[in-house]
């Protein structure tokens, strides 16, 4: 009798509990909370870019709009000497820009070797949305940009021109780790809808050969997004990132179960292995990866110390020092 009474009491308490607890609360029991929205971007100028992207994410906007608007801020800043307007020229004194963009449905757009257009990221998005192609280069990219209403303007600022003319005195091509040759801005974001997008834009290595294209406009190298798994972007020596299809590699490592941090570490080690196998020194090679998964977890890793990235989520905007394979001497 006592057992029957306890059973009835437990049923009654269960009924009361069911009435009190909202049904959607049961779905949340045991289910980890997703850290969204969140936006990540490379280097210290990512802080300002994140603020621009966050305006869109906080208002319920899409990750695609957020990453485009975020990096446009950096493209338009003449004080940033490796992205967009004010970017350092090639060895012929010509500023050429590269960019790519990718959304959660694997729609992609890219431009390379684009001249006289301040916002290559927006041209890349136009390629994605308004053409049957995924990449336009050089004169064709410029022609398309003008047809879409993008104004032509001189991108070589007086400061960059002065530095280029000084460089011409010796014309030595010696990329310096973590300085002017490696400041691509890559941005990846997860919005409130649970969708990922990414953008990457640069003026490339300072004083490169005219026509040189690095990893930044190449989907899978400078940027990759898989909405089932995560997103990654790269910065640094583009030739080495292309060699390993680095950002795609990071995402595939996350697919295999690695955390964003571990995936970035493994991708950097792959580059180091390839470099050493070719008998090359790591002294002047810097590569950094930045990754974000569908849970809103993130990580970053680079060869040399000095790479940093910006993170903006519900806890605010902050600059984070990336972990590195080699420590500062």
C-alpha positions as CSV (number, residue, x, y, z in Angstrom):
1,X,0.0,0.0,0.0
2,X,2.8,2.3,0.9
3,X,4.6,1.6,-2.4
4,X,1.4,2.3,-4.3
5,X,0.9,5.6,-2.4
6,X,4.5,6.7,-3.2
7,X,4.0,5.8,-6.9
8,X,0.9,8.0,-7.1
9,X,2.7,10.8,-5.3
10,X,5.6,10.6,-7.8
11,X,3.2,10.7,-10.7
12,X,1.5,13.8,-9.2
13,X,4.8,15.6,-8.8
14,X,5.9,14.7,-12.3
15,X,2.6,16.1,-13.6
16,X,3.1,19.3,-11.7
17,X,6.7,19.6,-12.9
18,X,5.6,19.1,-16.5
19,X,3.1,21.8,-16.1
20,X,5.6,24.2,-14.6
21,X,8.6,23.6,-16.9
22,X,8.1,24.9,-20.4
23,X,8.3,22.2,-23.1
24,X,11.2,23.8,-24.9
25,X,13.2,23.6,-21.7
26,X,13.3,19.8,-22.0
27,X,15.0,20.1,-25.4
28,X,17.8,22.2,-23.8
29,X,18.5,19.6,-21.0
30,X,21.9,18.0,-21.7
31,X,22.3,20.1,-24.9
32,X,25.4,22.4,-24.9
33,X,24.6,26.0,-25.6
34,X,26.0,27.3,-28.9
35,X,28.1,30.4,-28.7
36,X,26.4,32.6,-31.3
37,X,26.6,35.1,-32.8
38,X,30.3,35.3,-33.0
39,X,32.8,36.8,-35.4
40,X,36.6,36.3,-35.6
41,X,39.1,38.2,-37.7
42,X,42.9,38.2,-38.2
43,X,45.3,40.7,-36.7
44,X,44.8,43.8,-34.5
45,X,42.8,45.7,-37.1
46,X,40.3,42.9,-36.7
47,X,39.0,44.7,-33.6
48,X,37.5,47.6,-35.7
49,X,36.4,45.2,-38.4
50,X,34.6,43.1,-35.8
51,X,32.7,46.1,-34.5
52,X,31.3,46.7,-37.9
53,X,30.4,43.1,-38.4
54,X,28.8,42.9,-34.9
55,X,26.4,45.7,-35.8
56,X,24.9,43.4,-38.3
57,X,25.0,40.2,-36.2
58,X,23.6,41.9,-33.1
59,X,20.7,43.1,-35.2
60,X,19.9,39.6,-36.4
61,X,21.6,40.0,-39.7
62,X,23.3,37.2,-41.7
63,X,26.9,36.1,-41.3
64,X,27.4,36.8,-45.0
65,X,26.5,40.5,-44.7
66,X,28.5,40.7,-41.5
67,X,31.8,39.5,-43.0
68,X,31.5,41.6,-46.1
69,X,30.8,44.8,-44.2
70,X,33.4,44.0,-41.6
71,X,36.3,43.7,-44.0
72,X,35.2,46.6,-46.1
73,X,36.1,48.8,-43.1
74,X,39.7,47.6,-43.3
75,X,39.8,47.9,-47.1
76,X,38.8,51.6,-46.9
77,X,41.4,52.5,-44.3
78,X,44.5,54.1,-45.9
79,X,46.5,53.6,-42.8
80,X,46.3,49.8,-43.2
81,X,49.1,49.1,-45.6
82,X,48.4,45.6,-46.7
83,X,44.7,45.7,-47.5
84,X,42.7,47.7,-50.0
85,X,43.2,51.4,-50.3
86,X,46.6,52.3,-49.1
87,X,48.0,48.8,-49.7
88,X,51.6,48.5,-50.7
89,X,52.2,48.1,-54.4
90,X,54.0,45.4,-56.4
91,X,57.5,46.0,-57.6
92,X,56.2,48.0,-60.6
93,X,54.4,50.4,-58.3
94,X,50.9,49.0,-59.0
95,X,48.4,48.2,-56.3
96,X,46.6,44.9,-57.1
97,X,44.0,43.5,-54.8
98,X,42.7,40.0,-54.1
99,X,39.6,38.8,-52.2
100,X,37.1,36.0,-51.8
101,X,33.8,35.4,-50.0
102,X,31.9,32.2,-49.2
103,X,28.5,31.6,-47.6
104,X,26.8,28.8,-45.7
105,X,25.4,27.3,-49.0
106,X,28.9,27.0,-50.5
107,X,28.2,29.9,-52.8
108,X,31.6,31.5,-53.6
109,X,33.0,34.5,-55.4
110,X,36.6,35.7,-55.9
111,X,38.7,38.4,-57.7
112,X,42.4,38.5,-58.2
113,X,44.8,41.1,-59.5
114,X,42.1,43.7,-59.4
115,X,43.2,47.3,-59.9
116,X,41.6,50.7,-59.1
117,X,38.7,49.3,-57.0
118,X,38.7,50.0,-53.3
119,X,36.4,47.2,-52.2
120,X,37.4,43.9,-53.9
121,X,35.3,41.9,-51.3
122,X,32.1,43.5,-52.7
123,X,33.2,42.8,-56.2
124,X,33.8,39.1,-55.2
125,X,30.3,39.0,-53.7
126,X,28.9,40.4,-57.0
127,X,30.8,37.6,-58.9
128,X,29.2,35.1,-56.6
129,X,25.7,36.5,-56.9
130,X,25.5,37.9,-60.5
131,X,27.7,35.6,-62.7
132,X,27.9,31.9,-63.5
133,X,31.5,32.0,-62.5
134,X,33.4,31.9,-59.2
135,X,36.5,33.9,-60.0
136,X,37.5,36.8,-62.2
137,X,41.0,38.2,-62.6
138,X,42.9,41.2,-63.9
139,X,41.3,43.3,-66.6
140,X,38.2,41.1,-66.7
141,X,37.6,41.6,-63.0
142,X,38.0,45.4,-63.5
143,X,35.6,45.5,-66.4
144,X,33.0,43.5,-64.4
145,X,33.4,45.8,-61.4
146,X,32.9,48.9,-63.5
147,X,29.8,47.3,-65.1
148,X,28.4,46.8,-61.6
149,X,28.9,50.4,-60.8
150,X,32.1,50.3,-58.7
151,X,34.0,53.6,-59.2
152,X,37.6,53.5,-60.3
153,X,40.1,55.4,-58.1
154,X,43.8,55.6,-57.5
155,X,44.7,53.2,-54.6
156,X,48.4,54.2,-54.3
157,X,48.5,56.6,-51.4
158,X,51.4,59.0,-51.0
159,X,52.7,57.1,-48.1
160,X,52.8,53.8,-49.9
161,X,54.3,55.4,-53.0
162,X,57.1,57.0,-50.9
163,X,57.9,53.6,-49.3
164,X,57.9,51.9,-52.8
165,X,60.3,54.5,-54.2
166,X,62.6,54.0,-51.2
167,X,62.4,50.2,-51.8
168,X,63.5,50.7,-55.4
169,X,66.9,51.9,-54.3
170,X,67.8,48.3,-53.4
171,X,64.9,46.4,-54.8
172,X,65.5,43.5,-52.4
173,X,62.6,41.1,-52.0
174,X,62.9,40.0,-48.4
175,X,59.5,39.4,-46.7
176,X,59.6,40.2,-43.0
177,X,57.6,37.9,-40.7
178,X,54.6,39.6,-39.1
179,X,55.2,43.0,-40.8
180,X,53.9,44.4,-44.1
181,X,53.9,41.1,-46.0
182,X,51.4,39.2,-43.9
183,X,48.5,41.3,-42.8
184,X,45.7,39.9,-44.8
185,X,42.3,40.3,-43.1
186,X,40.4,37.1,-42.9
187,X,37.0,37.1,-41.2
188,X,34.7,34.2,-40.3
189,X,31.3,34.4,-38.5
190,X,28.5,32.4,-37.1
191,X,25.1,34.2,-37.0
192,X,22.0,33.7,-34.8
193,X,20.5,31.4,-37.5
194,X,23.5,29.0,-37.0
195,X,25.0,29.8,-40.4
196,X,28.6,30.3,-41.2
197,X,30.2,32.7,-43.7
198,X,33.7,34.0,-44.4
199,X,35.6,36.7,-46.2
200,X,39.3,37.3,-47.0
201,X,40.9,40.4,-48.6
202,X,44.4,41.7,-49.2
203,X,46.8,43.7,-51.3
204,X,49.2,40.8,-51.2
205,X,52.9,40.8,-50.4
206,X,54.6,44.1,-50.7
207,X,56.7,44.5,-53.9
208,X,55.6,41.1,-55.3
209,X,56.1,40.4,-59.0
210,X,53.3,41.9,-61.0
211,X,50.7,39.3,-61.5
212,X,51.5,37.3,-58.4
213,X,48.4,35.9,-56.6
214,X,48.6,34.4,-53.1
215,X,46.1,32.3,-51.2
216,X,43.7,35.0,-50.2
217,X,41.3,34.8,-53.2
218,X,41.5,31.0,-53.5
219,X,38.7,29.1,-51.9
220,X,40.1,26.3,-49.9
221,X,43.4,28.1,-49.4
222,X,42.8,31.5,-47.9
223,X,39.2,30.7,-46.8
224,X,36.8,27.8,-46.5
225,X,33.4,27.3,-45.1
226,X,31.4,24.1,-44.5
227,X,28.2,24.9,-42.8
228,X,28.0,21.4,-41.3
229,X,31.4,21.6,-39.7
230,X,33.0,25.0,-39.4
231,X,35.0,27.7,-41.2
232,X,38.7,28.7,-41.4
233,X,40.8,31.4,-42.8
234,X,44.6,31.9,-43.3
235,X,47.1,34.7,-43.2
236,X,50.8,34.8,-44.0
237,X,52.9,33.4,-46.7
238,X,50.3,32.6,-49.4
239,X,52.4,30.2,-51.4
240,X,52.7,27.9,-48.4
241,X,49.0,28.0,-47.7
242,X,48.2,27.1,-51.3
243,X,50.6,24.2,-51.1
244,X,48.5,22.6,-48.4
245,X,45.1,24.0,-49.4
246,X,45.3,25.2,-45.8
247,X,41.9,26.4,-44.8
248,X,40.1,23.4,-46.3
249,X,42.6,21.2,-44.4
250,X,41.6,22.9,-41.1
251,X,37.9,22.4,-41.8
252,X,38.4,18.7,-42.7
253,X,40.4,18.2,-39.6
254,X,37.5,19.6,-37.6
255,X,35.3,17.1,-39.5
256,X,37.4,14.3,-38.2
257,X,36.7,15.5,-34.7
258,X,39.5,17.9,-33.9
259,X,38.7,21.1,-32.0
260,X,39.3,24.3,-33.9
261,X,42.5,24.8,-31.9
262,X,43.9,21.4,-32.6
263,X,42.9,21.6,-36.3
264,X,44.9,24.8,-36.7
265,X,47.9,23.3,-35.0
266,X,47.8,20.2,-37.2
267,X,47.5,22.3,-40.4
268,X,50.5,24.5,-39.3
269,X,52.6,21.3,-38.6
270,X,51.7,20.1,-42.1
271,X,53.2,23.3,-43.6
272,X,56.3,22.9,-41.4
273,X,56.7,19.4,-42.6
274,X,56.4,20.3,-46.3
275,X,58.8,23.2,-45.8
276,X,61.4,21.1,-44.1
277,X,61.0,18.3,-46.7
278,X,61.9,20.8,-49.4
279,X,65.0,21.8,-47.5
280,X,63.7,25.3,-46.8
281,X,64.2,27.4,-43.7
282,X,61.2,28.6,-41.5
283,X,63.0,31.8,-40.7
284,X,61.1,34.0,-43.2
285,X,57.9,32.0,-43.4
286,X,54.9,32.9,-41.4
287,X,51.5,31.2,-41.7
288,X,48.6,31.5,-39.2
289,X,45.2,29.8,-39.3
290,X,42.0,30.9,-37.6
291,X,39.0,28.5,-37.2
292,X,35.5,28.5,-35.9
293,X,33.1,25.5,-35.6
294,X,29.3,25.2,-35.5
295,X,29.3,25.3,-31.7
296,X,30.9,28.8,-31.7
297,X,34.2,27.3,-30.5
298,X,37.4,28.8,-32.0
299,X,41.1,28.5,-32.1
300,X,44.2,29.8,-33.9
301,X,47.8,28.8,-34.4
302,X,50.8,30.0,-36.4
303,X,54.5,29.2,-37.1
304,X,56.2,32.2,-35.5
305,X,54.9,34.1,-32.4
306,X,53.4,37.5,-33.1
307,X,50.1,36.5,-34.9
308,X,47.0,37.7,-33.1
309,X,43.3,37.8,-33.8
310,X,40.1,39.5,-32.7
311,X,37.0,37.8,-31.3
312,X,33.6,39.4,-30.8
313,X,30.8,37.4,-29.1
314,X,28.3,38.0,-26.3
315,X,31.2,38.6,-23.9
316,X,32.6,41.5,-26.0
317,X,35.4,42.3,-28.4
318,X,38.9,41.3,-27.6
319,X,42.3,40.8,-29.1
320,X,43.8,37.4,-28.5
321,X,47.4,36.3,-28.9
322,X,47.7,33.3,-31.2
323,X,49.7,30.3,-30.0
324,X,52.7,29.5,-32.1
325,X,55.0,26.6,-33.0
326,X,58.1,28.7,-32.7
327,X,58.5,31.1,-29.7
328,X,60.0,34.5,-29.8
329,X,63.8,34.6,-29.5
